[in-house]
Amino acid sequence: QVRLVESGGGLVQPGVSLRLSCVASGDESSIGTMGWYRQTPGKEREFVAQIRAGGLITYGGSVKGRFTISRDSAKKTVYLQMDTLKPEEQALYLCYKGMMQTNWGRGTRAPVSS
């Protein structure tokens, strides 16, 4: 059973950077496709970034140019570097694995003080 554990969240001030990590475990498959969404109460879950097995990267429109997704395949870990955070971007950041987004972590909170 695949298990995803996110970490790296924490209270930051606007304009500050934060780096999230997501470690996959529990199966023998390769790292595959992994990505991030974020969830804010009362709003739909928003796509943030994805890195496919072959390396293709896509970003949500609101984070392009400020967020960077990367991975360490040997560690089965995907990272999300978030620069110039905005107060409205405080959310629960959720990691997923697989092209069909079949496996999810429980998320890590990244509150941004205003």
Secondary structure, DSSP 8 states (H G I E B T S, - for coil): --EEEEE----B-TT--EEEEEEEESSSS---SEEEEEE-TTS--EEEEEE-TTS-EEE-TTTTTTEEEEEEGGGTEEEEEE-S--GGG-EEEEEEETTTT-EE---EEE-B--
